[in-house]
């Protein structure tokens, strides 16, 4: 015997179907390869959820520098307190330089030429050809995109391996392009090109590591091209931990000469 379906039952079934379909679309599931069709806004939310947010961390870092003419290897001590302090101490067998960055100040001194800088972020941006803020530099070290992936509209560029996103609103100073792993939604590269020039900055993240439930870069590769010269910096994070309290000793020695930019 066939059962009659009431209008009320049909309506209930219809509402439940909509609910189930909508639930399926609230997230972008991890996949080995990027999906051909994906809601870019939902993708941005998954990327934001995958971003690293920590209060403090410190690390021992092996750094390599190459510019086509010279090559150096340094040992770095890195300490960071979120939205407050970035501190670096560089050594080649013995300490040779220190760097202190806050949201309002950059302090730096090196022992070879006995020079120092004490001013704003223009010192860092002059070296990289950027206009980064303190939070941007912090995100670079944490392996996060410098753009808020949930508050800015993005266009997607087709790529066989990664989700590639560019902001819809163009920046007059540089144009960022972001490459994300479709399985982890972690950043693989953020690339910046200065419009109307051949200047570019690429920051790649070949490997990540997970410690105490937190994910941080294991390796960072930075390439700066000014139109004629290429500078490459590779950072290998040897040891990382998350202390509750950090000290950032920094005092410019007497007799050092101030750098003028």
Phi, psi and omega in degrees: 000131178281140179265137176281134179260121182284162177299324180296320179293319179297318180296317179299317179298319180297313180296317179296323179296316178299318181298316181295316180296320180292325178295326180291340185259004184279353180213154174259118185283147177298138178219159179290326179236152180298141178290145180295321179236128180207144177286114185296325178295317178292324176298318178300323178292321178293321178296318180296321179294328181280347183294151182273130176229112180223158181274312180219150167202158175221156185206151166264130187231132171267122184244138175237134182237132178220138176224017180090337179248326181218160180218134182225152171238132182233155168253130183241141165255122182243133175225139182219133170242123190307130177061019184226306189213138165237128184226134179228139171235123184253142181222144164233088189071315176234157178301134182237340183197157174223149181223132177231124180237131172235174178301341184240355188213149169233125174239137184208141169211150179227147192270344182292305181265357182055054179240162179211163173225139176217104184190220182256191186289358179301331178300311180294315183293330176296323181288325185260349184069038185234181173230044185290146170265177178300316181295328177296313179298321178298315179295323177302315181289330180275352181080025178255151172293147182281346178265139175292114187284353181253347185249353181242137177286143182232149167256149180256139175252128181298136179208137184288343187243327187232160164279120183246121185234142175230140179297142177291325178273120183281142176267130181295334186266325176201156180245114181273147172229132185243137179243124184237142176290127182288345181269322184250346185064016176278152179289130175258329177200142166236127188239136183233128180239133177278118182304138177077013180215175176259012180283139182208158176224127178238132177235111183252151180234084183295325183221146172241160177226148181243125180220131179052039178077006181245141180251126180224158177298141170268325179223142174228132178241120183246129177234125180241121179241122184261010181111337179220331183241141179246125175247131181237134178231128178241128180245126178242114183278106186281314183216132183224139172214179189229074181289152179287326181236138180236143170251143180229074183295125181205121177209120181289124182296153176293146175087359179278149182266132182284134176285140175247129182263000000 
